[in-house]
């Protein structure tokens, strides 16, 4: 028998039915369905969430650990939230960043006339504060993907990265 336990804080409520987990806390509510093997059971026992399996094959053990980590991230998201800070770096052309709906427009990047566009994923809040872009939300995957989309939108192709260091880069994660 192989199992992993995730401790549930007092302010968090968890509902488990089959492989669907619904977590609600002070910052919001997250829901996720895990497509797992039939051998893996997810159950709530008192103030713990237990992910277990009768078998100890390598693939099943890794799936149990992955599900436990995802649930831990969901709990952290609904209690504290996630924040990524990105830095806008340019050497000659001043870059202007705007948020419009579910898109981030990066204007005047390397003097380009057309703006570069990065997509905002899910329910994520994006703020531009001077030379910083702050991305915050309760879903870790959405916050991380949005910041990765911004980084990829300012990726420079065809030039030496050591000379042309312009771009928007992840500076810190909380």
Secondary structure as UniProt FT lines:
FT   STRAND          2..7
FT   TURN            10..11
FT   STRAND          13..17
FT   TURN            18..19
FT   STRAND          20..24
FT   STRAND          29..33
FT   TURN            38..39
FT   STRAND          40..45
FT   TURN            46..47
FT   STRAND          48..53
FT   HELIX           58..79
FT   STRAND          82..89
FT   STRAND          96..100
FT   TURN            101..102
FT   STRAND          103..107
FT   HELIX           109..111
FT   STRAND          116..119
FT   STRAND          125..129
FT   TURN            130..131
FT   STRAND          132..137
FT   HELIX           140..153
FT   TURN            161..163
FT   STRAND          167..173
//
